[in-house]
Amino acid sequence: MADKAIKIGLLWHSPNSGNLGVGALTVANMAIARAVATDMGLTPRFTIIGMRDDGAVYVSPAEADVFVMTTRTLLDPSGALRVIGDQDCILDIGAGDSFADIYGLRRFMFLWLTKMQAVAARTPLVLSPQTIGPFTRSPYRQLASVALKRADSVLTRDQPSLDVLRQLAPAVKGNLSVDVAFALPYVDRSSERGGARLRVGVNVSGLLFNEAESGRNRFGLSIDYALLMRRFLGRLATRDDVEVHLVPHATAEAYAWDDDGRIADKLATEFPSTLRVGNFTNPSDAKSYISSLDFLVAGRMHACIGAFSTGTPVVPVAYSRKFSGLFGLLEYNWMIPTSGVELEAALGYLEDCLDQRQEMAADIKGGMREVDNLLGVYRTELRRIFEAATA
């Protein structure tokens, strides 16, 4: 007997985002959902529903249909509402951390309205593992509460997000899981580690670097991020036992403020002994490259996840609670926090971590056991939703 088809809408995913974190969420979530569906004798038919992006395509038309969200298609009854209503279920990943008030009202309303369209269409709505909140003011809190209460299933990727869910929608059970990008497929290049010179990766976030140089600092970092990165690269440049790799993870020609590639070019000029890694065209290639490194310092959370899930010792430079929430869940405490640390202390800490790679790797090994357990929670919930959607 042929497998039965199940139509799965992937809301707020992307087939070609230059931010490879969003790409990692998309490819990994598809892989997880496909495996669960196949195990149930179902053939998944994916439709990606999200904003227009300008990066290289890494999810082909053969793998998923794509519906581009605009203000017009959002408000047109024959647009997003029709597409969402045509699905057997919706997996809404909220671009990882966008169901919050930190990105402004317009972005929030796009995410909120599409959730309510799924509710109106009576399409089962799953909030895939993501950061939820913060919601610090009106009307965000009230609107978020309505959407959370109407979802069929809510999963978070950290405990603080689960706490937000319990505050805003106490009757909703909710489940604690973990970021799906830990399951992103990749080619293992760990055999390239352990050479005569340490392969030290530095992922400098274009967003954080430009914020620091502009003086805005809207994320409230207690250190000057641009100065920290320059000082750290300067210290690495004095070491003969280190080969520095500048690793971009979010590149977008249309969004210069958020582009790691431009900053990598600038720093490669300032520190000519560094190796400027080329922009990646898909998230799996980025993760594969990161697996070849002996050590990584990263400002992009999904670069950190790429390292962690390949056993590469990594020090995240946090800019929001999503870092401490996620890695705290895995009892991985090697991190520069958003606040409470001074520049010289941060520099010394990074150098100390470089010398403590074995301890870091051991903590990662333990953390990955917990990742497997938490992804199992998500798979179990997907099975339940898929069964109900195809009953």
C-alpha positions, 0 to 999 in steps of 0.5 A: 500500500502506498504511503499516505501524504501529509501536507506540512506547512513550515511557517517562518522558515526559509529556503534561502535565508542568508542568515544560516541560523534560520536556514539551519532551523529549516533544513533540520526541522524538515529532516526531523519531520520527514523522519517521523512521518516516514516512520509512520508510513506518511509521505510529507509534502512541505510548504515553506511560508515566510518572508522573501530572502535573497540568499542562495537556495538550499531547499529545492523546489522538489523538496518544498513549495514556497509561499512568500509572505508580504503585507498584501498576501498576509491580508488577502483571504486568497493568500496566506490564509488559503495556503495555511488552511490547505495544510494538514498541520502547521509547524511554526518555528518563529524564525527561532526567536522572533515571537517576542517584542525585541524586534518591533511591532511590525515583525511581531504582528506578522508572526501573530496574525499567521498564528491566528490564521491557522487557528481560524482555518482550524489547521493544527498549529504546532509551535516548534522548539523556539525562544518565546518572549520576552514580552515586556509591555502591552499589547505584546503580552496580551496578544501573545497570550491569545496565540499561545492559548490557541496553539495545539502544541507549544515547545520551547528550546529553553526553560525561560521560554517555558516559564513565559508560556506558563505565565501567559498561558498557564492552562497550556501544557507545553513541552521543553525540547531543544533547538532543532538545529542540533539535528542539522545534517553535515559532513564530519571534518573532525579529522582535520583537527589536532594539527601542528597549529590550532585551527581557531575559528572566530565568528564575528557577528556583523550585527553586534559589531556594527551596534558597538561601532555605532554606539547604539548597543541596543542589546545591552552588552557590558563590553564593547563587542567590536573592541573585544573581537579586535583585541582577541584577534590581536592576541591570537596573531602573536601566537605561532601555534594558532591559525585563525579562521574568520567564519561568517554565519549570517551574510546578506547583501541587502542587509549590510548592518547584519552581514558577518561577511563585510566585517570578516573582510574588514578584520582580514585587512586589519589582521592579515595573518588570518584566514577569511573563510568564504561565505557559505551557501547553505547551513550544512556546509557551514556546520561541516566547516565548523566541525574541522576547527579545534576551537570556536568563539562565536556571536551567532547562536547557530554557529555555536550550535553547529560547533556544539553538535559536532564536538567543537569546543565553543565559547558563545558571546551572548547578546540575549537570554536565548544563549544562557537559556539554551546552553544552561539547559545543557549544563554548558557554562563556557560563555561570555554573558551579556552583562556583568563582565569587563573587557580585560576579564573577557579577553583573559577568559577566552584565552583560558578557554583555548587552553581548556578545550578538553574540559569543554569537549567533555561537557559537550559530550554530556550535553549532547546526551541531553540534546538527544533526550530533548529532541525525542520529546519533539519527535513524540509530539510530532507523532501525536500531531501527525496522527491527529491530522491524518486520522 
